[in-house]
Amino acid sequence: MAERLRVALLFGGRSAEHDVSVISAGNVFRALDPARYDTVPIGITRSGVWRLSSLNDGAFPAAVPESGPRVALVPGGGGELAILSETDAGAHDLSRSVDVVFPVLHGPFGEDGTVQGAAEIAGVPYVGSGVLGSAAAMDKDVAKRLMRDGGLPIARFLCFSRGDAPAFAAVAAELGRPVFVKPARLGSSVGISKAGTEIWAPSAVQKFVTTATVISNGDTKKWDKWSIEAIPMYNMTRGPKAGTYFHDKGRGNGYVLAYGGKRFYISGDTEGIPEMKALKNIDVAFVCINLPYTMPADEAADAVKAFHPKIVIPYHYRGDPPTDLNVFKQKLEGSGIEVRLLEWYPKAT
């Protein structure tokens, strides 16, 4: 049997898309043939520390570990790893190496040429674009200028720096309407907004989308004919390790939206918490069912029975293991709650 290729799978990272990277890396891991590839998961914390992770029972980590051995690529080592002792007195491990680096990182410090440069210095092959291609493509202002100067058709754009205060009328006159605003160096969807749009978000999001107005658990705001109430969403039992949770109470929001006498609930990533079960007069509920991050189908059904919406629509249900929506539907049979199953995910072709 041929020796397996050792793949350093980088996930997490310093950007606002840290959690998305963890999910993406898990999908890549499951797509790698274990008969051909030996995966070495390396998690990068939100502060930028590289930590050697493990595959417990063959499963990819659900989160980046906050403790454990730090790891680095040795400059000029051709894939050698320096695994640093957790104590000053401990010996460092230089016995391990990888054949290729696979960065599954989103946003800055991941797909902007920085990690690619580290791999180049280490002298190890890596998956994806090179340093220049990554850096140029990550910066939308630079990318558009390069394409324009190369004679390629691009959408009209204007670029502004921090502190600029362009008049909307002048921008609209130059570009036409509608006008969309997006950070030049973030990922595909983070921070994008339609000019004139109000953004309300938890404080954890407002740190990155600085134009957002903070709405916290328990707050109610009015917009036009809509009423928006922020409902807690959190884990009570599930987390990456004992004593920690995937979603801490107070960090994120679910929402109840009221319009025209109808009330719509969007759960967010949560377990079947007391605040959910105490909801009243919900016409339509969107409830997430996603292990390991939220809850299984039977627990979600029990929570839905408690607040008894007229209609419930499961979403965000493509977890690991996959959710059996028939279990959810069967548990609600005879409850008087209408279950609607929608095709949220594109089918493979």
C-alpha positions in Angstrom: 0.0 0.0 0.0 1.4 3.4 -1.0 2.2 5.8 1.9 -0.5 8.2 2.6 0.0 11.9 1.8 0.1 13.9 5.1 -2.2 16.9 4.8 -2.1 19.8 7.3 -5.7 21.0 7.4 -5.7 24.6 8.7 -9.0 25.9 10.2 -10.5 28.6 12.4 -8.4 31.8 12.1 -8.5 35.4 13.2 -11.2 36.7 10.9 -14.9 37.2 11.6 -15.5 34.1 9.6 -13.8 31.8 12.1 -16.8 29.6 12.7 -17.6 29.2 9.0 -14.0 28.0 8.5 -14.5 25.3 11.1 -17.5 24.0 9.3 -15.8 24.2 5.9 -12.8 22.3 7.1 -15.0 19.6 8.5 -16.5 19.2 5.1 -13.1 19.0 3.4 -11.9 16.4 6.0 -14.9 14.2 5.3 -14.2 14.5 1.5 -10.6 13.3 1.9 -10.1 9.6 1.3 -8.5 8.2 4.5 -6.9 5.5 2.4 -4.9 8.2 0.5 -4.6 11.0 3.0 -3.4 11.3 6.6 -5.0 14.5 7.9 -3.2 16.6 10.5 -5.8 19.2 11.8 -4.2 22.5 12.9 -6.7 24.9 14.5 -5.9 28.6 14.6 -7.5 30.5 17.5 -9.2 33.9 17.2 -6.0 35.4 18.5 -3.9 33.7 15.9 -2.3 30.8 17.9 -1.8 27.6 15.9 -2.7 24.5 17.9 -2.2 20.9 17.0 -5.7 19.3 17.1 -6.7 15.7 17.3 -9.3 13.4 15.6 -11.3 11.9 18.4 -12.8 8.6 17.3 -12.0 9.7 13.7 -14.2 12.8 13.9 -13.0 16.3 12.9 -12.9 18.9 15.7 -16.1 20.9 16.2 -14.1 23.9 17.4 -10.5 25.2 17.7 -9.0 24.1 21.0 -8.0 26.9 23.3 -5.3 24.8 24.9 -2.9 22.1 23.8 0.4 22.1 22.0 1.3 25.0 19.8 2.6 24.2 16.3 4.5 26.1 13.6 5.9 25.4 10.2 9.7 25.3 10.3 11.2 27.9 7.8 12.9 26.0 5.0 11.9 22.7 6.5 9.9 21.4 3.6 6.9 20.7 5.7 8.6 20.0 9.1 6.5 20.9 12.1 7.7 22.4 15.3 5.4 21.2 18.1 6.1 23.3 21.1 5.8 22.0 24.6 3.0 23.5 26.8 5.6 24.1 29.5 8.9 26.0 29.4 10.7 23.0 30.7 9.2 20.5 28.2 11.0 19.3 25.1 9.8 20.4 21.8 8.8 17.8 19.2 10.5 18.1 15.7 9.7 14.6 14.6 6.5 15.3 12.6 6.1 16.7 9.1 3.5 17.2 6.4 3.5 16.9 2.7 1.0 19.6 1.9 -0.8 22.5 3.6 -4.5 22.8 2.9 -5.7 26.2 4.3 -9.5 26.1 4.8 -9.5 29.7 6.1 -11.9 32.5 5.3 -11.1 36.2 5.2 -8.0 38.1 6.5 -5.0 36.1 7.8 -6.1 33.1 5.7 -6.9 33.7 2.1 -5.1 37.0 1.7 -1.6 35.7 1.0 -0.4 35.6 4.7 -0.7 31.9 5.3 0.4 31.3 1.7 3.6 33.3 2.4 4.2 31.2 5.5 4.0 28.0 3.4 6.3 29.5 0.8 8.9 30.3 3.5 8.6 26.8 4.9 9.1 25.4 1.5 6.0 23.2 1.6 3.4 22.8 -1.2 -0.1 24.2 -0.4 -3.6 24.2 -1.9 -5.0 27.2 -3.6 -3.7 30.4 -5.2 -0.2 31.8 -4.6 0.8 34.8 -2.5 0.2 37.5 -5.1 -3.0 35.9 -6.4 -4.4 35.5 -2.9 -3.5 39.0 -1.8 -4.8 40.7 -4.9 -8.0 38.8 -5.1 -8.7 39.4 -1.4 -8.6 43.2 -1.8 -11.6 44.1 -4.0 -10.2 47.5 -4.8 -6.9 46.1 -6.1 -8.6 43.2 -7.9 -11.0 45.5 -9.7 -8.2 47.8 -10.8 -6.1 44.9 -12.1 -9.1 43.5 -14.0 -10.0 47.0 -15.4 -6.4 47.7 -16.5 -6.3 44.3 -18.1 -9.2 45.2 -20.3 -11.8 43.0 -18.5 -15.3 44.3 -17.9 -16.2 45.1 -14.3 -19.1 46.6 -12.4 -18.7 50.3 -11.6 -17.3 51.0 -8.2 -15.9 53.6 -5.9 -13.5 52.9 -3.0 -13.3 55.0 0.2 -10.9 54.9 3.1 -11.8 55.1 6.8 -12.7 58.6 7.7 -14.1 59.4 4.3 -17.7 60.8 4.3 -19.0 60.7 0.7 -22.4 62.2 0.1 -24.9 59.4 -0.9 -26.4 61.6 -3.7 -22.9 61.9 -5.3 -22.2 58.2 -5.0 -25.7 57.3 -6.5 -25.1 59.8 -9.3 -21.8 58.1 -10.2 -23.0 54.5 -9.8 -26.7 54.5 -10.1 -29.1 52.9 -7.6 -29.3 50.7 -5.7 -25.9 51.1 -4.0 -24.3 48.3 -2.1 -21.4 48.8 0.4 -18.9 46.1 1.3 -15.6 46.0 3.1 -12.7 45.8 0.7 -10.9 43.0 2.5 -13.5 40.7 4.2 -15.1 37.5 2.9 -18.0 36.9 0.5 -20.9 38.2 2.7 -19.6 39.7 5.9 -20.4 43.4 6.3 -22.2 43.8 3.0 -25.2 46.2 3.1 -27.5 48.2 0.9 -26.9 51.9 1.3 -29.6 53.3 3.5 -30.2 49.9 5.2 -30.1 49.9 9.0 -28.2 46.9 10.5 -29.1 45.6 14.0 -26.9 42.9 15.4 -25.4 41.6 18.7 -22.3 43.3 20.0 -20.2 40.3 18.9 -21.1 41.2 15.3 -20.9 44.9 15.8 -17.2 44.6 16.5 -16.7 43.7 12.8 -19.7 45.4 11.2 -19.1 48.8 12.9 -22.1 50.5 11.2 -24.5 48.1 13.0 -26.6 49.2 16.0 -26.4 46.7 18.9 -29.6 44.8 19.8 -29.2 42.5 22.8 -31.2 39.7 24.4 -34.5 41.1 25.6 -34.4 44.3 23.5 -37.3 45.3 21.3 -37.0 47.7 18.5 -39.4 49.2 16.0 -38.7 49.6 12.3 -41.4 51.0 10.0 -44.4 48.6 10.6 -42.2 45.9 12.0 -41.4 45.0 15.7 -38.2 43.1 16.3 -37.5 41.4 19.6 -34.1 39.8 20.4 -34.5 36.4 22.0 -31.7 34.5 23.7 -30.0 31.7 21.8 -27.4 29.5 23.5 -26.2 26.1 24.4 -27.0 24.5 27.8 -25.2 21.2 27.4 -23.2 21.1 24.1 -19.8 22.4 23.5 -16.3 21.6 22.2 -15.3 20.3 25.6 -16.5 20.1 29.2 -17.3 23.4 30.7 -17.5 25.3 27.5 -20.3 25.8 25.0 -20.6 26.4 21.2 -22.8 29.4 21.9 -22.6 31.3 25.2 -25.7 32.9 26.6 -25.9 36.6 25.6 -23.5 36.4 22.7 -26.1 35.9 19.9 -29.8 36.5 19.2 -32.8 34.7 17.9 -35.6 37.0 16.9 -39.4 37.4 17.0 -40.6 39.6 14.1 -44.1 41.0 14.3 -45.8 42.5 11.2 -49.5 42.9 10.3 -50.7 40.9 13.3 -48.4 37.9 12.6 -45.5 36.8 14.7 -42.5 35.0 13.2 -39.8 33.3 15.3 -36.2 32.7 14.0 -34.4 30.6 16.5 -30.7 31.1 15.7 -28.2 28.5 16.8 -29.7 27.3 20.1 -30.8 24.3 22.1 -34.3 23.9 23.3 -33.8 26.7 25.9 -36.5 27.9 28.4 -36.8 31.2 26.6 -37.8 29.4 23.5 -40.3 27.2 25.3 -41.9 30.2 26.9 -42.8 32.0 23.6 -46.4 32.8 23.0 -48.6 33.3 19.9 -46.1 32.4 17.3 -47.6 32.0 13.8 -44.5 30.7 12.0 -41.3 29.4 13.6 -38.0 28.7 11.9 -36.1 26.3 14.1 -32.5 25.1 13.6 -31.7 21.4 14.0 -28.0 20.8 13.7 -25.6 18.6 15.6 -23.2 19.0 17.2 -23.9 22.8 17.5 -27.6 23.0 18.4 -29.9 20.1 19.0 -31.2 16.8 17.5 -34.6 16.4 15.9 -36.4 14.9 18.9 -35.2 17.6 21.2 -36.3 20.3 18.7 -39.7 18.7 18.4 -40.2 18.7 22.2 -39.2 22.4 22.3 -41.6 23.2 19.5 -44.5 21.4 21.3 -43.9 23.6 24.3 -44.5 27.0 22.5 -46.8 25.5 19.9 -46.5 27.7 16.8 -49.1 27.3 14.1 -46.4 26.4 11.5 -42.8 25.2 12.1 -40.1 25.2 9.4 -36.8 23.5 10.2 -33.7 25.1 8.8 -29.9 24.9 9.2 -30.2 21.1 9.5 -27.2 19.9 7.5 -25.1 18.7 10.5 -22.8 15.9 11.4 -24.4 13.4 11.7 -27.1 14.6 9.2 -30.5 15.4 10.6 -33.4 13.0 9.9 -36.2 15.5 9.4 -38.7 12.6 9.4 -38.1 12.1 13.1 -38.9 15.7 13.7 -42.1 15.6 11.6 -43.3 12.3 13.2 -42.8 13.6 16.7 -45.1 16.5 15.9 -47.9 14.4 14.3 -51.2 14.9 16.1 -49.9 18.1 17.8 -51.9 20.5 15.6 -48.6 22.1 14.5 -48.1 22.2 10.7 -44.6 21.1 9.7 -43.3 22.4 6.4 -40.1 21.0 5.0 -38.3 23.2 2.6 -35.3 22.5 0.3 -32.8 24.8 1.8 -29.7 23.1 0.2 -29.0 22.5 -3.5 -29.1 18.9 -4.5 -26.0 17.3 -5.9 -26.1 17.0 -9.7 
